[in-house]
């Protein structure tokens, strides 16, 4: 499965899913792209899913227009906790 990790999530998350091909928005050079353009780029690059922390995305995009699932991480914040320290 090819997953795009949105720029609002810690890049380290991609290492938690070794069985999937996970690239970040930064890996693709898509930093700062608006959601609609990002969705179009994902479709053009054959990504299977977007993982994001953007809880407002559902109100900003017409998902009927895009055939890519979007998973929104539901957490109190978007920090990454490791065993030894907190990483953002």
Secondary structure, DSSP 8 states (H G I E B T S, - for coil): -EEEE-TTS-GGGGGG-TTSEEEEHHHHT-TT--HHHHHHHHHHTT--EEEE--TTHHHHS-GGG--SEEEE---S---EE-SS-EE-
